[in-house]
Amino acid sequence: MNNEREVVRYYRQPGSRLGYRLFLHGTKHFGFYDEHDSPWNWPKALRRMEDVMGERLAQPPGARVLDAGCGVGDVAARMAGRFGLRVHGVDLVAAHVAEARRRARRRALDPLPTFAHGDYAVLDAPDESFDAVYTMETLVHAAEAEAVLREFHRVLKPGGRLVMFEYAREVPTRMPGPAAETFRQLNDWAAMPSFQRFVHGTLERLTAEAGFSVLRVEDISRSMWPMLRCFAVIARLPYAAFRAAGLERHAVNSMSAVEFWRHREFWRYEIHSAQK
Protein backbone atom coordinates (compact mmCIF):
# COMPACT_ATOMS: atom_id res chain seq x y z
CA MET A 1 0.00 0.00 0.00
CA ASN A 2 1.39 3.39 -0.99
CA ASN A 3 -0.19 6.84 -1.05
CA GLU A 4 2.88 8.80 -2.13
CA ARG A 5 1.06 10.34 -5.07
CA GLU A 6 -1.77 11.63 -2.87
CA VAL A 7 0.58 13.11 -0.25
CA VAL A 8 2.70 14.86 -2.88
CA ARG A 9 -0.43 16.17 -4.59
CA TYR A 10 -1.69 17.64 -1.30
CA TYR A 11 1.54 19.51 -0.60
CA ARG A 12 1.90 20.68 -4.20
CA GLN A 13 -1.58 22.19 -4.49
CA PRO A 14 -1.59 26.00 -4.48
CA GLY A 15 -3.49 26.30 -1.20
CA SER A 16 -0.87 24.25 0.63
CA ARG A 17 2.16 25.87 -0.97
CA LEU A 18 0.95 29.44 -0.57
CA GLY A 19 -0.70 28.97 2.82
CA TYR A 20 2.28 27.42 4.56
CA ARG A 21 4.69 29.89 3.01
CA LEU A 22 2.56 32.98 3.62
CA PHE A 23 1.70 32.26 7.25
CA LEU A 24 4.46 29.95 8.55
CA HIS A 25 7.41 30.61 6.21
CA GLY A 26 7.07 27.04 4.97
CA THR A 27 6.97 25.34 8.37
CA LYS A 28 4.29 22.66 8.56
CA HIS A 29 3.51 22.10 12.21
CA PHE A 30 1.58 23.78 15.02
CA GLY A 31 3.11 25.93 17.74
CA PHE A 32 3.22 25.48 21.51
CA TYR A 33 1.90 28.34 23.66
CA ASP A 34 2.44 29.38 27.24
CA GLU A 35 -0.43 30.91 29.15
CA HIS A 36 0.43 34.57 28.49
CA ASP A 37 1.66 34.30 24.88
CA SER A 38 0.02 36.30 22.13
CA PRO A 39 -1.77 33.79 19.87
CA TRP A 40 -0.46 35.70 16.86
CA ASN A 41 3.22 35.30 17.76
CA TRP A 42 3.61 32.26 15.56
CA PRO A 43 7.43 32.18 15.24
CA LYS A 44 7.84 32.03 19.01
CA ALA A 45 5.24 29.26 19.31
CA LEU A 46 6.77 27.25 16.46
CA ARG A 47 10.25 27.36 17.94
CA ARG A 48 8.89 26.40 21.36
CA MET A 49 7.13 23.36 19.88
CA GLU A 50 10.44 22.35 18.31
CA ASP A 51 12.18 22.82 21.66
CA VAL A 52 9.63 20.52 23.27
CA MET A 53 10.58 17.94 20.65
CA GLY A 54 14.25 18.31 21.51
CA GLU A 55 13.48 17.90 25.20
CA ARG A 56 11.42 14.75 24.63
CA LEU A 57 14.13 13.23 22.44
CA ALA A 58 16.55 13.67 25.37
CA GLN A 59 19.64 12.95 23.28
CA PRO A 60 23.20 14.14 23.92
CA PRO A 61 24.94 16.42 21.41
CA GLY A 62 26.23 14.39 18.49
CA ALA A 63 23.46 11.79 18.61
CA ARG A 64 22.28 10.64 15.18
CA VAL A 65 18.58 11.33 14.70
CA LEU A 66 16.08 10.65 11.90
CA ASP A 67 13.51 13.32 11.00
CA ALA A 68 10.77 11.30 9.30
CA GLY A 69 8.87 13.72 7.07
CA CYS A 70 11.27 16.65 7.39
CA GLY A 71 9.43 19.19 5.21
CA VAL A 72 11.59 22.26 4.62
CA GLY A 73 13.91 21.31 7.48
CA ASP A 74 12.98 23.83 10.16
CA VAL A 75 12.62 21.20 12.88
CA ALA A 76 15.87 19.55 11.84
CA ALA A 77 17.58 22.94 11.95
CA ARG A 78 16.37 23.52 15.51
CA MET A 79 17.51 20.06 16.58
CA ALA A 80 20.95 20.71 15.11
CA GLY A 81 21.38 24.35 16.11
CA ARG A 82 19.95 24.26 19.63
CA PHE A 83 20.50 20.64 20.67
CA GLY A 84 23.61 19.72 18.68
CA LEU A 85 22.04 16.65 17.09
CA ARG A 86 23.19 15.12 13.81
CA VAL A 87 19.90 15.01 11.91
CA HIS A 88 19.06 13.17 8.72
CA GLY A 89 15.72 14.19 7.22
CA VAL A 90 13.60 12.23 4.73
CA ASP A 91 10.62 13.61 2.82
CA LEU A 92 8.39 12.51 -0.07
CA VAL A 93 8.30 15.96 -1.68
CA ALA A 94 11.45 16.71 -3.67
CA ALA A 95 10.91 20.48 -3.45
CA HIS A 96 10.82 20.25 0.36
CA VAL A 97 14.16 18.45 0.40
CA ALA A 98 15.79 21.02 -1.90
CA GLU A 99 14.50 23.87 0.26
CA ALA A 100 15.64 22.12 3.45
CA ARG A 101 19.16 21.86 2.06
CA ARG A 102 19.19 25.53 1.07
CA ARG A 103 17.98 26.66 4.49
CA ALA A 104 20.51 24.51 6.33
CA ARG A 105 23.40 25.89 4.27
CA ARG A 106 22.16 29.46 4.69
CA ARG A 107 21.99 29.05 8.46
CA ALA A 108 25.55 27.62 8.51
CA LEU A 109 24.41 24.94 10.96
CA ASP A 110 26.95 22.81 12.79
CA PRO A 111 26.37 19.92 12.68
CA LEU A 112 24.84 20.35 9.23
CA PRO A 113 21.66 18.27 8.76
CA THR A 114 21.44 16.03 5.73
CA PHE A 115 18.28 15.47 3.71
CA ALA A 116 17.09 12.85 1.26
CA HIS A 117 14.09 12.47 -1.03
CA GLY A 118 12.34 9.24 -0.16
CA ASP A 119 9.72 7.29 1.75
CA TYR A 120 10.32 6.80 5.46
CA ALA A 121 8.39 3.53 5.26
CA VAL A 122 11.31 2.11 3.22
CA LEU A 123 14.47 3.75 4.52
CA ASP A 124 17.85 3.54 2.84
CA ALA A 125 19.62 3.04 6.17
CA PRO A 126 21.32 0.09 7.88
CA ASP A 127 19.81 -1.64 10.89
CA GLU A 128 20.42 0.10 14.23
CA SER A 129 21.88 3.25 12.65
CA PHE A 130 20.01 5.98 14.59
CA ASP A 131 19.95 6.96 18.25
CA ALA A 132 16.48 8.49 17.92
CA VAL A 133 13.63 8.95 15.43
CA TYR A 134 10.90 11.57 15.42
CA THR A 135 7.82 12.61 13.47
CA MET A 136 6.26 16.07 13.65
CA GLU A 137 2.67 15.69 12.42
CA THR A 138 3.70 13.40 9.56
CA LEU A 139 2.75 9.85 10.55
CA VAL A 140 -0.89 10.81 9.94
CA HIS A 141 0.00 10.79 6.22
CA ALA A 142 1.30 7.20 6.26
CA ALA A 143 -0.64 4.69 4.19
CA GLU A 144 0.29 1.90 6.62
CA ALA A 145 1.48 3.11 10.02
CA GLU A 146 2.37 -0.44 11.08
CA ALA A 147 5.00 -0.73 8.33
CA VAL A 148 6.45 2.67 9.21
CA LEU A 149 6.73 1.82 12.91
CA ARG A 150 8.45 -1.48 12.10
CA GLU A 151 10.92 0.44 9.92
CA PHE A 152 11.58 2.92 12.72
CA HIS A 153 12.22 -0.02 15.05
CA ARG A 154 14.64 -1.55 12.56
CA VAL A 155 16.82 1.55 12.15
CA LEU A 156 16.92 2.45 15.85
CA LYS A 157 19.72 1.27 18.08
CA PRO A 158 18.77 -0.78 21.15
CA GLY A 159 17.58 1.69 23.76
CA GLY A 160 16.86 4.27 21.04
CA ARG A 161 14.07 6.81 21.48
CA LEU A 162 11.02 7.32 19.26
CA VAL A 163 9.06 10.56 19.69
CA MET A 164 5.95 11.33 17.63
CA PHE A 165 3.91 14.53 17.69
CA GLU A 166 0.66 13.28 16.15
CA TYR A 167 -3.13 13.62 16.16
CA ALA A 168 -5.70 11.22 17.63
CA ARG A 169 -9.46 11.33 17.25
CA GLU A 170 -12.71 10.09 18.72
CA VAL A 171 -14.37 7.04 17.18
CA PRO A 172 -16.97 8.11 14.59
CA THR A 173 -19.85 6.50 16.49
CA ARG A 174 -19.21 8.88 19.40
CA MET A 175 -19.27 11.96 17.18
CA PRO A 176 -22.19 13.83 15.63
CA GLY A 177 -22.78 12.69 12.07
CA PRO A 178 -21.65 15.98 10.44
CA ALA A 179 -18.42 16.00 12.48
CA ALA A 180 -17.61 12.39 11.60
CA GLU A 181 -18.22 13.10 7.91
CA THR A 182 -16.05 16.22 8.05
CA PHE A 183 -13.14 14.25 9.50
CA ARG A 184 -13.56 11.59 6.82
CA GLN A 185 -13.52 14.17 4.03
CA LEU A 186 -10.57 16.10 5.40
CA ASN A 187 -8.48 13.00 5.99
CA ASP A 188 -9.23 11.88 2.45
CA TRP A 189 -8.53 15.22 0.79
CA ALA A 190 -5.42 16.00 2.87
CA ALA A 191 -4.00 12.49 2.36
CA MET A 192 -4.10 11.57 6.05
CA PRO A 193 -5.35 7.96 6.09
CA SER A 194 -3.63 7.19 9.37
CA PHE A 195 -5.34 10.08 11.14
CA GLN A 196 -8.63 8.52 10.07
CA ARG A 197 -7.47 5.31 11.80
CA PHE A 198 -5.88 6.92 14.87
CA VAL A 199 -8.84 6.78 17.22
CA HIS A 200 -7.76 7.31 20.83
CA GLY A 201 -5.35 4.58 21.91
CA THR A 202 -4.61 3.20 18.43
CA LEU A 203 -1.14 4.70 17.98
CA GLU A 204 -0.06 3.46 21.43
CA ARG A 205 -1.20 -0.06 20.50
CA LEU A 206 0.52 -0.02 17.10
CA THR A 207 3.73 1.29 18.65
CA ALA A 208 3.78 -1.53 21.18
CA GLU A 209 2.98 -4.12 18.50
CA ALA A 210 5.99 -2.87 16.50
CA GLY A 211 8.22 -3.86 19.44
CA PHE A 212 8.55 -0.58 21.33
CA SER A 213 8.03 0.09 24.99
CA VAL A 214 5.56 2.97 25.20
CA LEU A 215 6.91 5.40 27.78
CA ARG A 216 4.39 8.22 27.82
CA VAL A 217 1.50 9.79 25.92
CA GLU A 218 0.82 13.49 26.56
CA ASP A 219 -2.23 15.47 25.46
CA ILE A 220 -0.98 18.99 24.68
CA SER A 221 -4.00 20.11 22.67
CA ARG A 222 -4.69 23.21 24.72
CA SER A 223 -1.12 24.40 24.20
CA MET A 224 -1.60 24.47 20.41
CA TRP A 225 -5.22 25.66 20.28
CA PRO A 226 -4.31 29.39 20.09
CA MET A 227 -2.67 28.88 16.69
CA LEU A 228 -5.55 26.76 15.45
CA ARG A 229 -8.00 29.44 16.51
CA CYS A 230 -5.99 32.09 14.61
CA PHE A 231 -6.10 29.92 11.50
CA ALA A 232 -9.85 29.44 11.91
CA VAL A 233 -10.39 33.22 12.10
CA ILE A 234 -8.30 33.82 8.97
CA ALA A 235 -9.87 30.97 7.02
CA ARG A 236 -13.51 31.61 7.91
CA LEU A 237 -14.40 33.84 4.96
CA PRO A 238 -12.41 31.98 2.27
CA TYR A 239 -13.84 28.68 3.47
CA ALA A 240 -17.38 30.07 3.41
CA ALA A 241 -16.88 31.26 -0.17
CA PHE A 242 -15.49 27.94 -1.39
CA ARG A 243 -18.22 26.06 0.46
CA ALA A 244 -20.95 28.18 -1.11
CA ALA A 245 -19.50 27.32 -4.50
CA GLY A 246 -19.28 23.63 -3.65
CA LEU A 247 -15.48 23.72 -3.93
CA GLU A 248 -14.44 22.67 -0.41
CA ARG A 249 -12.02 20.11 -1.83
CA HIS A 250 -9.98 22.96 -3.31
CA ALA A 251 -9.72 24.74 0.05
CA VAL A 252 -8.58 21.88 2.26
CA ASN A 253 -6.39 23.96 4.54
CA SER A 254 -9.08 26.58 5.09
CA MET A 255 -11.60 23.84 5.70
CA SER A 256 -9.34 22.03 8.18
CA ALA A 257 -8.68 25.23 10.14
CA VAL A 258 -12.34 26.04 10.55
CA GLU A 259 -13.65 22.51 11.06
CA PHE A 260 -10.86 21.25 13.34
CA TRP A 261 -11.43 24.29 15.56
CA ARG A 262 -15.19 23.82 15.47
CA HIS A 263 -14.87 20.12 16.38
CA ARG A 264 -11.82 20.38 18.62
CA GLU A 265 -13.43 18.36 21.42
CA PHE A 266 -13.29 15.29 19.16
CA TRP A 267 -9.55 15.18 18.53
CA ARG A 268 -6.29 15.61 20.42
CA TYR A 269 -2.73 16.69 19.72
CA GLU A 270 -0.47 14.18 21.47
CA ILE A 271 3.20 13.51 22.15
CA HIS A 272 4.06 9.81 22.03
CA SER A 273 7.39 8.76 23.55
CA ALA A 274 8.65 5.19 23.19
CA GLN A 275 11.88 3.23 23.43
CA LYS A 276 13.34 0.28 21.57
N, C-alpha and C positions, 0 to 999 in steps of 0.2 A: 504494500500500500504506500502510495506516495502522492503528496499534494503540493509538490514544489511549484508547479505551474500556477496553482491558485494563490499561494502565498506571494510569489513574485508579482502576480497580477495585482493583488491588493496593494502592495507597496509601490508599484509603479503608477497606479492610477493618479490622476492630477490632484484629487482631494487629499490623498495621503502625502504625496510629495510636497505640495504647497503648504498644507496644514502643518505638518511637522516642522518644515523649515521656517515658516512664518512665525509660529508661536514658540517653538522649542529649539530653534537653531538645528534641527535635524535629530535631536534626541527623541527617543521613542519609549519613554517610561514616565510614570507618575513621580511626583515629588513627595517628600516627607515634611510635614509641618509641625512646629512646636506651637504651643497654645497661643502665643502672642504674635505669631508671624502674620504679615500681610498675605492674604491668599493670592495676590497678584505678583508676589516676588518669586516668580518661577525659577530663575537660576539658583537662588539660595536653596529652595526646596529640592530641586533636582540633585544638586551636589550633596545635600544632606542624605537623600535616599541612597546615593552611591556610597556615602560614608557608612551608612548602616550595613550595606552589603559587605564592605571591607571588614567591619567589625564582626559580622557573623561568620565570615570566612576564617578569621582568626589564624592567619598564616604569617610566618616570619618573613621579613624582607628576603627576596631571592627565590621564594617558593614559585613553582611553575603552576600556572592556573589556566584553565580553559574557560573562555567566555563563549558560551553556546548560544549563538544568535546575537552577534556583536553589534549589528547595526552600523552606525557611523563611528563607533569606537569611543564614545564619550565615557562609558563605564570603564572600559579597559584603560583609558587614559588616567582616570581617577585612581584605579587600582595600582597602576604603575607609579604615577606621580606622588600620590599621598601615602601609599602603603608599601611601595618598593617591590611589588610583585612582578614576576615575569609572565606576562599575559599573552596567550595565543587566542585570537578570536576567529570564529567561523561563522559565515553568514551565507544564506541562499542567494542574496541579491548582489550581483557583481558590482553595481554602482555603490552600494554601501561599503563594500570592501575597499574599493578605490578611494572613497572619501575618508575612510578610517585611516588608511595609510598616509594620506595627505595631512590629515589633522595631527597624527602622531609625529610626523617629521616636523611640522610647523611648530609644535609645542616643544620640540627638542627633548623628548622624554627620555629618562634614563632610570630603569631599563626601558628600551624601546619595544612596545608591543609589536607582535607580528599578527598578520591577518591572512586568511585564506578563504577563497570562494568554495563553498561546499555545503554538504548536508551533515549536520551533527548527529544524525541517526546512523551514519556510516563514516566514521572518522578515519582519516589517514594518519593514524598515530599508533605507536606500539602499545602493548599491554602495560599497565602500571606506569604510565609516563607523566602523570600529572599529580600534584599534591592536592589540588582542589578543582572543582568544577562549579560553575554557577550559570543560572539563567535569570534574566531580568525581563519577565513578562513575555517570554518567547516559547515556553513549552506548550502554551495554549494553542500554538500553531501546528504542533506536531500531528501528523496523520496517525501515528501509533506510538503513544507515550511509553508503552511497555518496552518497545524496541530501543527507544532513546535512552531510557533509564538503564537498560542492560548495557548499552554502549558506554554510558557514563561509568558504570561499575567496572567495565573492562579496562578503561584507560586510567582509572584512579589507582594510586598506590594503596596498599593496605594501610588502614587508618586515615585515608584521605577524606576530605570534607566535601559534601555536596550541599549547596545552598540554592534554593529556588524561590524567587519572588514571583508568585503566580496567583491566579484568580480561582475561586471556588464558588459554586452556586447551589441554590436550593433545588431539590428535585422538582420537576415540572408539576407533579400532582399536588404539591403544597404551594403553588403559585397561582394567582389569578390567570385565567386563560389568556388574556391579552399580553400579560407580562411573559408568560411561557413562550408564546408565539414570537414576541419581540426578541427574546434571547435566541431562539432557534434561527430567526432570520439573520440577526447580526452575526452569529457564529458562523453561519453559512457564507454570508457576503464578505466577512472580514477574514475568512480562511482560518477559523479557530475551532476545528473539530474537537480538540481535546478540552477546550473550555466547556463545550456542550456536554462532555462526559464527566467533567470534574465536579460532580455533586459533592457536597461536604463529606470529607473522609476518603474520597476515592484516591487522591494523589498520595496520601499517607499509605494506603493499602498497596498501591502499585510500587511505591518506593521500597517498601518492605519486601514485596514479592521479587523485586529485582536483586535482593541480597543485601540491602542497606539496613543499618540500624537507625530508625527514626529517632532523632534527638529531641526535636521541639517543633511545634507548629504555632506561629504567632499570628493573631488577627490584628493587622495594623490599618484597617479600613479607615477609621476616623482620622488617622494622620495623613491620609492622602485625599480625603473628601474635599478639602478646600480647593484643590486644583480641579477636581472633577466638576465642582460647582461652577467655577470660573468658565470652564469649557462649555457647560450647559447654558450659561448666560449668553456667551458669544454665539453659540450654535443655534439658539432658539429660533431666530427669524429665518436663517437659511434653511434649517430643517423644515420649518413650517411651509416655506415656499416649495421645496422639493416634494414634500408630502402632498401638498395640494395638487401638484402636477403629476402625482403618481410615480415619482422618480426617486424614491427613497434609496434604492439600490445604488444610485450614483452619488449619494451623500452619506456614505457609511459612517465616516468619522463624526459628522454632525449628528447623525441619528444615534450613534453610540453615546456621545456626550449627554444628550438630552435624556435618552431612555435609561442609560445606566444610572444617572442621577435620580431620575424619577422612581426607579425600581431598586434603589440601593439597598433596601432591607433584604433583598433576595440574593445578594452575592457578597463575597468578602475578598479582600486583598490580604494574602497570607505570605508569611516567610516560613519556608520549610527547610529545616536543617537536618542533615543525615550524615552518617559516617560509614565508610566501607570497613 
